[in-house]
Amino acid sequence: MHSTTSEPTADPVRPLPPTVDQALKIAVVGGFGVGKTTLVRSVSEIRPLNTEETMTRAGDGIDDLNGVEDKHTTTVAFDFGRITLDATSVLYLFGAPGQQRFWFLWDRLFSGALGAVVLVDTRRLGDSFYAIDHLEAQRTPFVVAHNDFGEGDHRLEDIRAALDLDPAVPLLRCDARDRTSAKGVLIALIEHVRSLVAEAAR
């Protein structure tokens, strides 16, 4: 796949404007190796906090590497990034670990979230069901983003059908490495939340 990687100019100590008085939280979830850490890194204005560790032989037989055989590190707690939206609002991103053994952390990461991004990989679509079911059960607004690894021409309609997504849930394609593409996913989520709020207010 043609790479459109773009690196943000992240400042590890960039202070928040003193006028900021509103913090919004978004969770980024999905299966193992789907690109959650990459998405947080690509859009964060600060050097992201991440808890990636080198995978060892202790994970043999526990972590399923089918389809992601080249993966050598894994998130063991969460990723954290920040985007200043305007003079008064800031967005915090929390990337959740993908392996089942870390799912107990998800409820804390979802707590107080404006919404969530579910990243999916068509090589491992089954990894996405838990995240989608969990978000639906908690009634947390979410969008689904197909992180395109160049593994083939998969139509979004086919992905929607395979995931049995509600027609109202936005589904889009992205490249988590590309800042513009990743920002587009976050914008789609915020617009989705706004539409749900407006609909509820009618």
PyMOL commands that set and color helices and strands:
alter all, ss='L'
color gray80, all
select helices_A, chain A and resi 36-43+57-59+100-110+122-138+156-163+179-201
alter helices_A, ss='H'
color red, helices_A
select strands_A, chain A and resi 22-30+52-54+73-75+79-84+89-95+115-120+142-147+171-174
alter strands_A, ss='S'
color yellow, strands_A
deselect
rebuild
show_as cartoon
